[in-house]
Amino acid sequence: MKRLLVIAAAAMTLLAQAQNFPGTKPITFVVPFAAGGPTDRVARDLAEAMRAPLGGAIVLVDNAAGAGGSIGANKVAKASPDGHTLLLHHIGMATMPTLVRNIPFKVDSDFEYVGMINDVPMTLISKPSLPANNFKELTAWVLANKDKVNLGNAGVGSASHLCGLLYQNAIQVDMATVPYKGTAPAMTDLMGGQIDLMCDQTTNTTSQIEGKKVKGFAVTTSKRLTTAALKDLPTMQESGLKGFEVTIWHGLYAPKGTPADVLAKINTALKTALKDPEFIKKQEGLGAVVVTDKRVEPAEHKKFVAAEIAKWSPIIKAAGVYAD
Ligand code: ASP
């Protein structure tokens, strides 16, 4: 009896929260990577764009970085399901289950899917002093320096890890990798010449390529990009890496058990933000494409993530790289 009363009280609390949501408490977007990086950039722009549609609620960003994105994801999986703690994650939701053997949560059953935000190309970049000025010269340099060349990434399970893995596989060179808590700190080291190469989202690399702080060699999409700073970069495929295509995406997730009407309010606010001309302009300037299709719907986004898991799992397994 006592247990039933406790359950009933908890249900009533959730109902009251749903009615008041978002109330006066701030909403937090947990970003599983370091501040100042590409996922963080998307989160901060989206936080601003969702503020008005959420009735003026304050939307904070919490960088719970580390372990390739799994620390932040786990934090949200275990958070109170009241709509105030949300996860803003990327393709790692689909690659982590294969790349990391023992993640402490389940991407399909520990989250409510809110919707997808954008598609983001990646770029292969190097330290500014690397003596190569195009993809062919880069490959020649890598082959000549096989034993000492290194590649930065945001840890096993991250997008930069996946992209770097595909690159190493394509050119058949096993490089030393340097894991960071996100590609913001990795970018600092790349610009400073402490590491040689990195593959990262355009939301982090566009202005650095434009400002010649790093060298850009190729984009990972199947077609060239139209963004001014990136339009001269060839695709990996036209550079000779047959079938090389990887596009990163970002989505919004809530802890399992978040009430349906709270989720509906967040999804409506997300859709409004994705139509905000300011948000669209900022994203386009960074090479990202804001989602306008049905993947913004929770069920469709979940289907898309499941399809991405099915797409990447055999590729990752064939490359044979996992972490515990
Ligand atoms: N670009 C990172 C990654 O490789 C994540 C980040 O720092 O936002 O997944």
Residues whose N, C-alpha, C, O or C-beta is under 5 A from the ligand:
A	BS01	LIG	F33 A34 G37 P38 T39 D40 A154 S158 A159 S160 H161 G182 T183 A184 Q201
